[in-house]
Amino acid sequence: RMIGQKWNEAWGQPVVIENRGGAGGTIGIEYGSKAPPDGYTVMMGGMSNLAVAVGMYPKLGYDPHELTPITNVAIVPYVLAVNPRVPAKNVRELVAVAKSKQSLLSYGSSGTGAISHLAAELFKSMTATDIVHVPYKGTAPAVTDVIAGQIDLMFADYAAVAPHAKAGKLRLLAVAGGKRAVAAPALPTIAEAGVKGYGVDAWFGLVAPAGVPRDVVTKINTATVNALKSADVKQRFSELGYEPI
């Protein structure tokens, strides 16, 4: 929405944002990929999800290799968040709880094949734990159920859980990425917290349907890069924990 507002200012044209979540972002990408290749429809989403979709879904409704890349936008730090009732204050304690015969933990994701799903499965694999997967149709409903205690934990982007953590409704244990998040420098990475070699980074970007003319791509790219350089977008990204690319 921040980028769309900047496009509106640059071009004097209304920019309509249409959310289409689910299936790790593939539903929205498929919808947008069917639009005419004139540049009037572009898709903003998790490019990390786009990268793994070909390995998760045997029959995608589009070929990711044929989409027209426009630009990266931001690295989005993912964090491990738990319901405060989970008796774990750090990653090592969480692993111990997960391995306890008295406990059966569950985690939510924004959809099968999403980074939130694969990050948790990698964590399970590297810690030899068994945590039940509960897929949702997007991040928001999964976060809501972690807060309510319907599920115990999830991997989510920092911006989606930070306000709830500050309000005491969630507890953040660690950052999933290869380095600490700029917005939460005191939060250790999962690798630092004891799972050596673990690292999951997510990044957002813009793509368009196949065949969009180069001059149109350049125009959208330029407006987006200029937006990322603007002071207000930089400030908002900083608040959200996003790191512009």
C-alpha positions, 0 to 999 in steps of 0.5 A: 500500500505504501508503494501504491500510494507513491505510484499514485503520486508519481503518475496521478493515477489511482492504484487499486490494492486487491488482496488475494491470499492463500496457498503460500501466495500462489493464488494471488500470483496465478490471478495476476498472471492471467491479466493482460501484459500491459503493466496495469496489473502487477503482483506484490508478494513473497518472492521467496514463496514464489521460488519454492512454489515449483517444488511444492505444487505439481500443477501451478496455474502459471510458470514462475519462469515466465513472469516478468520481474520488476524489482525486489522491494524488501527483506522481511524478517521472520520470527518465531512467536509463541503463545505466552502460556507455552512454558518456553522463554527461549529456543532451547526451552521450546525444543525441550517442551516439544520433545516432552511426552507431556506436551503436543505442540502445534504451529500455524502457517499462512498456507501449505508451502509458504515460508511460514510453513517451510521455516517450521518444518526446517526447524522441526527437522533440525531439532528432531521435534514433532510439532503439528502443522495447522495451515491457515488461509493467510497470516492474520488468522494464524496469528489470531489463533496463536494469541487465542491459544488455539495453536501454540506457535508460528513463524511469521513476519516481524511486522505481523506479530511485533504489536502483539508481542509488545502488548504481551499477547505473544512471546518472540523467541528468535529471528529465523534469518541469517542475521538479527533483525534491524528492528529487534537487535536484541532478539537472537537468531535461531542459529545463535539460540542453539540450532546451528546452521538454521537460516530462513530469509524472506523477501518481497518483490514485484512481478508482472504477467509474461510479456510486459514491454520493457519500457513499461517495466522500467517505468514501474521499476523507477517509480518503485525505486524512488518510493523506496528512497523516500524518507516516509517509506524508509521510516515506515519500513524501519518501524515494520522491521523491513529492510529495503532492497 
